[in-house]
Amino acid sequence: MGQLTQTTAQVQSILNDSDASNAGNTSISDGSDTTATALKKSGFFSLGASSSNAPSTDRSVLITAVRNTSASGEIRYGQIVLTESGGLYWAVDDGGSLSSWAQAIGTTATQTLTNKTLTSPVLTTPQINDSSADHQYIFASADLAADRTVSLPLLGGNDTFVFEAHTQTLTNKTLTSAVLNTGVSGSAVLDEDDFASDSATKLATQQSIKAYIASQTSGGVTASSTTTFTNKTINASNNTLSNIPVSATALTAGTGISLSTNTLNVDAAQTGITSLLATDIKIGEDDQTKVDFETANEIHLYADNANKVTVDANGMTLNTGALSLKNGATSAGKIEFFEDSDNGTNKVTLIGPASTSDYTFTLPANDGDSGQILSTDGSGVTSWVSVSTAGIATGSVTTDKIADDNVTSAKLAHALDVVTSLGIGGGSTNGVSITQGAIDIKNGGAQSYVRFYCESSNAHYVEVKAPPHSGFSGNVNFRLPATNGNANEVLKSDGSGNTSWGTVAAGLSTAKTYFFGQM
């Protein structure tokens, strides 16, 4: 298609010159097509297409366009109509002639839509025509607090909605907690006084039930009537029996039970009961103080409405309170710990002392470390301490607390390790004091000495004794040599206490030379 030869101003001039006398004859041509484009500004101009919804051309604008083309799929002829009422219509050629008119949809116009798909439309009071289109189903809803979704079931065929006030027959429906008012009728409700059909799926009416019971009791049973029942069971939870003498029954008294005219007596002392077995049995003063077998394989002892003791497969558990062990006048209370029965019947017994007052010990909150001992603070609060830090209070171990010869070598299985010092027989005052690197032998008024016994039953000894006080002018210190010396050498001093090994000077009598009792 070529380009239009007219300018915008020329097109506007042509439109302004159009009138009723030349309507439809005004044209705008282009450079290549020989067919003109006809314009109608007002007045009447015939339509090239016709249909049931053809627009009125009165006071309308009609635009007709013709293209000189016969190519397949190209529009060769078309009309557009703008009506005074705001309608928009158009038609295009269809095999050489205009098609039916198409109409644009107005936002407020009342129009009939055909073959249209509405996606997620919002409908306000929608209406559906009935079969004769003279009445409508009008859908209305109350004011919702939020959006609500109504889901339709997946139907296997055509179906009908169920409405509240509409009489309908329901098939294959389940009513949950249904409330049926007025009356019930239908083939599933039978009014048979004799229950002859004996159905397992149908209901009986109240009148038929009453009539059937009356027929089975020979005219019915009243409060004052006398009726003999044979092979009947009376449910005691729903019926009360009174004024029946025990003598008129088949009851017989067993051990611990006695019968009177209208009374069945249970003796207070029961000696014939050998077992009471039940899944939940209680024995006690009341429901607060009892022995309760409320849990399988367990026994619960209650006092003051509290489960004090539980006995189960693992043993006995004291749930609340304290455990007191007494033994009357026989001995103090005790606990016995038996060894595994596979090993024997030996036991360890913990027994209370003959105390003059009460004592309370509080155990530590953990199991301590290896080698630690249990120590008390003097007020009964115990803790785990190491032996090196536990210590023994000064003066707490005295002769009256350790019996004579009670500490023997058999009871000191290992070497005695004294960390600081050891005092024997008076210690630093008048006994033997052993400290790190030093031994002091003191006395109570006599010269101190050391005796070295022989190997034969301690029959002989050599004694080394300090000189008397009068012979001292000061302390004497001897320092031994660092070697064994040579044969025939003697120990000699340099006059300052330092000793060494040396030979005997000439003229020294060997007969008068002694060292520790040897020549």
FIVOVEX-969225 format. One record per residue (C-alpha): residue in three letters; x, y, z. Coordinates in steps of 0.1 Angstrom, whole numbers, plus 5000, padded with zeros to 4 digits. Example, Ala and Ser with C-alpha at 12.3 -4.5 7.8 and 13.67 -1.06 7.14 Angstrom:
! FIVOVEX-969225
ALA512349555078SER513749895071
END
This chain:
! FIVOVEX-969225
MET500050005000GLY501350344991GLN501550655011LEU498750905014THR499351214992GLN497351455013THR498851635043THR497051655076ALA495752005068GLN494451885034VAL492551595051GLN491051835076SER489952065047ILE488251775029LEU486351675061ASN485252035066ASP483952055030SER481851735033ASP478151785035ALA474951605029SER475051654991ASN478451484987ALA478451265017GLY480250945009ASN481951104979THR484751274997SER487851064995ILE491451055005SER493650884979ASP497150744981GLY499850724956SER499350364945ASP495750244952THR493050354929THR490250294954ALA489350594976THR488550605013ALA485050745018LEU484250955049LYS480851055062LYS480651345086SER476951335093GLY473651245077PHE472750915062PHE474950665044SER474050305036LEU475750025055GLY477549755036ALA476849475061SER473649365079SER472849165110SER470549165139ASN472749415158ALA473449645129PRO473850005142SER471650295133THR473250545109ASP471050825120ARG473351095136SER476350865134VAL479850885119LEU480550615093ILE484050535080THR484250315049ALA487650195035VAL488249995003ARG491549844992ASN492249714958THR493649374968SER492649024963ALA495448864983SER494348585006GLY494048685043GLU494049065036ILE491149295044ARG489849455013TYR486749635026GLY485649755060GLN483349995078ILE483450155113VAL480450325129LEU480450565159THR476850615171GLU475550915190SER474750695220GLY478450605223GLY478350265206LEU481250145185TYR480649895157TRP482849745129ALA482649495101VAL485249365076ASP484949185043ASP484548805044GLY485048645010GLY484048954992SER481249075014LEU481149235049SER480749015079SER478149055107TRP478649365129ALA480849345159GLN480149565189ALA482549705215ILE481649645252GLY480849955271THR481749995308THR478150105318ALA476049995289THR473549715292GLN474649445267THR474249075261LEU477648895259THR477848575239ASN480748315240LYS482748525265THR485048395293LEU485248605325THR488448535346SER488048595383PRO485048835379VAL483549015410LEU479748995407THR477449205427THR473949045431PRO474248815400GLN470948695384ILE470148395363ASN467148375340ASP464748085343SER463847875312SER461248135299ALA463548435307ASP460748615325HIS462048555361GLN465448535376TYR467348355403ILE468948635423PHE471948545444ALA472548755475SER474948715505ALA475248875539ASP478049105549LEU481148885554ALA483948955579ALA486448805554ASP486648625521ARG485048285520THR485648005495VAL482847785484SER484247455469LEU482047245446PRO482546865447LEU483846675417LEU480646545402GLY480346225383GLY477246345365ASN474446605366ASP473246685401THR471046925420PHE471747155450VAL470047075483PHE468147375498GLU466947445533ALA463247475527HIS462847275495THR461446915497GLN463946685482THR464946315485LEU468546265497THR470445955485ASN473745815501LYS473946095526THR475346075562LEU473846295588THR476146375617SER474446465650ALA471146515632VAL468146665651LEU464846525638ASN461746735648THR458046655644GLY457946305630VAL459846045611SER458445855582GLY459445635553SER460145275544ALA462845245570VAL460445325599LEU458245035608ASP455045035629GLU454944665638ASP453444565671ASP454844215669PHE458344305654ALA457644035628SER460144155602ASP463044135627SER465044385606ALA468544495615THR468344805594LYS464944955601LEU463545165630ALA460545085652THR458045345663GLN457445425700GLN453845285698SER455044955683ILE457744915710LYS455244985738ALA452744735722TYR455444465719ILE456544495755ALA452944475767SER452344165746GLN455343995761THR454344065797SER450743935795GLY449044275797GLY451944475812VAL453644515845THR452644795869ALA453844905903SER451044715921SER450744415898THR451944065906THR453943905878THR456043595877PHE459243635856THR461043335843ASN464643345832LYS464743725833THR467743945843ILE467144265862ASN469744535858ALA470344655893SER471844985881ASN468445085866ASN466044915890THR465544915928LEU464444595946SER462944635980ASN460844436006ILE462244105994PRO463043886025VAL466443716024SER464643396034ALA462743416001THR465943405981ALA468443135974LEU471243315992THR473443116017ALA475943266041GLY479543186036THR482543226059GLY482543576075ILE478943646063SER475643606082LEU471943646071SER469043796089THR465443866077ASN466244156054THR469944206061LEU473144056047ASN475944106073VAL479644096066ASP481644016098ALA484244266108ALA486943996113GLN487443806080THR489443486084GLY488343296053ILE489543536026THR492643396010SER493043635981LEU491743975968LEU492744015932ALA491644305911THR493244545886ASP492444845907ILE491744765944LYS492044995974ILE492444906011GLY492545166038GLU490845406062ASP489545626035ASP490545756001GLN493245966016THR494945696037LYS495045366018VAL497045096000ASP496245145963PHE496944905935GLU496045165909THR498945085885ALA499744745872ASN502644565890GLU502844845916ILE501744915952HIS501145265964LEU500945366001TYR498945686007ALA498845896039ASP497046226042ASN496246206005ALA499846185994ASN501645895978LYS504345836004VAL505745495992THR505845315959VAL506844955955ASP507544825920ALA509744585902ASN512844795910GLY512244805947MET510745045972THR510745425967LEU510045675995ASN508345955976THR507846216005GLY508846246041ALA511646076060LEU512545706066SER512845616103LEU514345276114LYS513545156149ASN514144826166GLY512344856199ALA514244746230THR516344486210SER518944716195ALA519345036177GLY517745076142LYS519844926114ILE520044866077GLU521344536063PHE523044526028PHE523144166015GLU525444045989ASP524243895955SER522343585963ASP524443405937ASN527543465959GLY525943375993THR524043526022ASN526643756038LYS525744116045VAL526944456058THR524944606086LEU524744976095ILE523445026130GLY522845346150PRO524945416181ALA523745456217SER523445836214THR522446086240SER521146336215ASP520046356178TYR522546396150THR521946496114PHE524546426086THR524146606053LEU525846406025PRO527846585997ALA526246665964ASN528646445943ASP530646115945GLY534046285951ASP537346195935SER539545885938GLY541245855971GLN539146125989ILE537546066023LEU534346186038SER534946476062THR532546666085ASP532547026094GLY531546946130SER527947046124GLY527046736104VAL527646886069THR530046636051SER532146686021TRP534846486001VAL538346596010SER541846466001VAL543746296029SER546546546026THR544146836032ALA541746676056GLY544346676084ILE543946566121ALA543146836147THR546046906171GLY545746696202SER542946486188VAL544946166187THR546146086223THR547045776242ASP543545726255LYS542245716219ILE544745456207ALA544945146228ASP548445006237ASP549944806209ASN546844876188VAL548845016159THR551044726146SER553044666115ALA550144456102LYS547944756103LEU550544976087ALA550544796053HIS552645066037ALA555545286046LEU554645576069ASP554945906050VAL555446206073VAL555146526053THR556346786079SER557746646112LEU557246356136GLY557446376174ILE557946066196GLY557946046234GLY557646416239GLY558746536205SER560646866206THR560546896244ASN561846566258GLY561546296231VAL562546216195SER561746466169ILE562146386132THR561946666107GLN563046696071GLY566846616071ALA567246606109ILE566746376140ASP566746526175ILE567046296205LYS566146476237ASN565546366272GLY563946446305GLY567146496325ALA569546216314GLN572046216286SER570646096253TYR572045796236VAL571645556206ARG571945186209PHE572844956180TYR571744596186CYS573344276173GLU571644046149SER571043766174SER567743826190ASN568944176200ALA571144016227HIS573844286227TYR574244646217VAL576744926213GLU575645246229VAL576645596217LYS575845856244ALA576246226246PRO578746366271PRO577446526303HIS576446886304SER579546986323GLY581846866295PHE580347096269SER581647436260GLY579247456230ASN577547246204VAL579746986186ASN579146906150PHE580846616131ARG580746586093LEU581546246079PRO583846196050ALA582346136016THR584245796010ASN584745456026GLY588445516032ASN591245256028ALA592244956049ASN593745036083GLU592845406080VAL591145586109LEU588645866112LYS590246186122SER589046546128ASP590546866117GLY589447036150SER586447206134GLY584246896132ASN585246796096THR586446436096SER588446236071TRP590145906067GLY593945896076THR596745666087VAL597645596124ALA600645806135ALA603745626149GLY603645536185LEU599845506187SER598845186206THR596444986186ALA595344806217LYS593645126228THR592145236195TYR588345176194PHE585745286169PHE582145196176GLY583344906197GLN585844756171MET589644756173
END
